[in-house]
Amino acid sequence: MKGRMAGALLKKLGSNFGKAFPKIVDGKELPGRGIIGSVLPDVGFGVMSGMMTPGDFGDKLIAGTTDAVIGAGMTGGLRGALGARPGSALGTTIEYGGGMLSGFASMPVSEAMLRIKGGGSSPYDKLQEEQYAALREQVKQELYDQMMSGRRPYTMGDPFAQEGVI
């Protein structure tokens, strides 16, 4: 029933649109997926990569686009080299598994591009520096509060020296 409803919807949307996505009949996916269906997972992983990247919109756009383009190129190339048809079991495995693996290949490329945009530091470097600065300020404030209250600042001894290990 669901397959028939989806088929009727695709017919209403147009024949070219329907060719881009897998046809489902009685719960089974039939081969013959178009270019949109094969690039869609790579674009999805690119969007997720861009959303998780810290920084401004430009940083997110660079990371997401790099991931999507490299992913689509690598999975399409691998599928073509192995002769896997879109929609087949091997083709689907290459699309999803290769899409995730190509994310690892795109990370150094997008990191280099983000460093160029950021003047030598990536959004991750900037985030780390902000966190270190906040931690340094917190430690300074705690030491200042302890000294002003008349308590001796907390010091940590060497646990190995106490046991006679060294």
C-alpha positions, 0 to 999 in steps of 0.5 A: 500500500505504501509503495503504491502511494509513494509511486502515485506521489512520484508520478504527480511530481514528475517523471524526471523527479521520480527517476532520481530516487529508488522505486519501492514496490512491495517493500523492495528497492529496485535498481535504477537509482539516479544521480540525486539518489547516489549523491544524497548520502554524501550531501547529508554527511556534508551537512552534518559535518558543516553543522558540527564545525565550530565557527561562523557560517563561512567555516561551516560552509567550507567544512560541509562543502569539502566533505560533500564534494570529496565524498561524492567524488570518492564514492562515485569513483569507487563505485565506477571502478568496481562496476557497482550499479546504483541501487545494488547491494554493493552500490549501496554499501559503497555509498554509505560506507564510502561516504563515511570513510571519505569524511575521514579523507576530507577532514585534513583538506577542510582543516587546511582550508579553514586554517587558510581562511582563519589566518593560520588557526582553525575554528577548533584552535580558536575554541581551544584557546578560548577554553584554555583562557577561561580555565586560566582565569578560573584558576587565578580567581580561585587562588586569589579568593583563597589568598584573600580569605587567609587560607593557604592555597591548595597545593598537590604533593607528589604521590610517588615521592610519598610512597618512595617509588622514586 
